Amino acid sequence: MAKTKSSLQPLAIGIDIGGTGTKFGIVDRNGNLLFSSEISSRNHSEIEGFINELFEALLPMIEDAGGSGRIRGIGVGAPNGNYYSGTIEYAPNLIWKGIIPLAKLIENKFQLPTTLTNDANAAAIGEMMYGAAKGMKDFIMITLGTGVGSGIVANGKLVYGHDGFAGELGHTIIIPNGRLHEGTGKRGPLEVYASATGVKLNAIEVLNNNNEPSLLRNVPLEELDSKKVYEAAIHGDKLAREVFDYTGTILGIALANFVMFSSPEAVILFGGLTKAGELILKPTREHMEANLIQVFQNKIKILVSHLRESDAAILGASALVWEMKS
Amino acid sequence: MAKTKSSLQPLAIGIDIGGTGTKFGIVDRNGNLLFSSEISSRNHSEIEGFINELFEALLPMIEDAGGSGRIRGIGVGAPNGNYYSGTIEYAPNLIWKGIIPLAKLIENKFQLPTTLTNDANAAAIGEMMYGAAKGMKDFIMITLGTGVGSGIVANGKLVYGHDGFAGELGHTIIIPNGRLHEGTGKRGPLEVYASATGVKLNAIEVLNNNNEPSLLRNVPLEELDSKKVYEAAIHGDKLAREVFDYTGTILGIALANFVMFSSPEAVILFGGLTKAGELILKPTREHMEANLIQVFQNKIKILVSHLRESDAAILGASALVWEMKS
């Protein structure tokens, strides 16, 4: 019997390189993840060794998917990935230092056209094609993880800026002369308040500034994270709620500023912190609205990504392939 | 003799509606202002009366330019002008209140296709076609006048946002819980520090916080403006220089945040405050650089518009015509 038409549709490879692990898979145009797996990002101090391992892991998947003739290309999301140059540049969380011509190295090894962008941009494209931003032409994606990443879509296209580095919203200054960001040496950027590390620091600050009892006082410092704060908050712990209120206050001001920049239809939030649900969303929404001028009030949606966290990164990276010029 | 080809090139009408006066003219594709004039924006409490006066003033110009057959269309810049709807909405500085379908009214009267946008967006298009941003695909225009306006170009296109209201950078919060903006009720937006009013308030603050002598102490409060501060500063007045340093500190933080959003090739500054030259540009540049993460440092230009202030608004508005779809 002849193969059905859908089985011959082109496929894309998505690769998401993180500081610890690299996830990859083969995705069809509808966002179905047909095959996927993961390797460590830390096994090879030389990038070539890493790419060889990636190739060995993907080869059987490519065969199972019908051979490399069906693969339209490879999309890669990586921290500090530059869309224009195809390089990763001085990524603090990766073991390969300096400027790495990642897209070219992968393209040469796989003999498939390869596009690279940073991980948050890849997530934004994933949301636009398969997620909460489906059909939107103007939105902002904010990833609230270890750090705060962002991808901005305007007029239906990712905003890369003149050099490919646009969308570093986690580094915008929200509190001038505020808390120190140890990685950058800057004071008061969003990332030191609204990331995983930020929430921990917010919790320490709230606990130090109050004498009231709190469940959080029993948590050893090294275990204090947004999950612990969440658990305390849903048990009615007053200070735990204050931690989310404070985090939401800062995030809300930041979102108001972003909205007044590009007037997105929605802000899509993604990552660990969003698991706190309304505990973080309510103060964020309130402080965003309070800092918006009238023309923007009560019309910008704050949405939480509904893509599975483990799949979203691969989907987003693979979606880059459908954006390729040809 | 047959007319030369260039004399038959299409022309555009540019109209810039300000709170006090409305400037208009006829412009060719190279940005030559062939005819121009001005009427008051305050003579008619009904918008129809205003449009009739505008029509009567433009009619002889259109005839002199070769008749309306040569006019490709009309571009209008106005405060709170919305590109998508062609309306001006609740513009605080205009005498016509509520939502005015300005583009449609002008189109009906002149029988020419008409496009409207806000004044800062029009200025950005003018800079891109004829000014300091010529050839750039990614830049940010900041107008430092009575207020602070902005137009953002990314991927070669104006960022309008989902509703046409993008680019309200003057209202982004730079100092949370900072100085009150009387027009919006918000605290700490850029506009209360880096506009004409802002500089005056900065001067009052610097004078009140210091006991040192200053030439500015002899200036009556109602005459205190950025020109007076400039004059004192070039005479070596220490506190006058502090006023510009403070203004530049705030503006520099704001520009750093804008750069980390869209990574523009340049920020173009326009308006009265730029007349202070390096007195304002130097601290602005320093504080922008100090708040940028490494990947953006020492590569974003801060440029001052070199278009004549009186022409720029008309040029920018007329340039909208060449962007029209049909």
Interface residues (C-beta under 8 A of the other chain):
Chain A: N80 E89 Y90 M136 K137 D138 F139 I152 A154 N155 K157 V159 Y160 G161 H162 D163 G164 F165 A166 G167 E168 L169 H171 T172 I173 I174 I175 P176 T184 K186 I253 A256 N257 F258 M260 F261 S262 S263 P264 E265 N291 I293 Q294 V295 F296 K299
Chain B: N80 E89 Y90 M136 K137 D138 I152 A154 N155 K157 V159 Y160 G161 H162 D163 G164 F165 A166 G167 E168 L169 H171 T172 I173 I174 I175 P176 T184 K186 I253 A256 N257 F258 M260 F261 S262 S263 P264 E265 N291 I293 Q294 V295 F296 K299
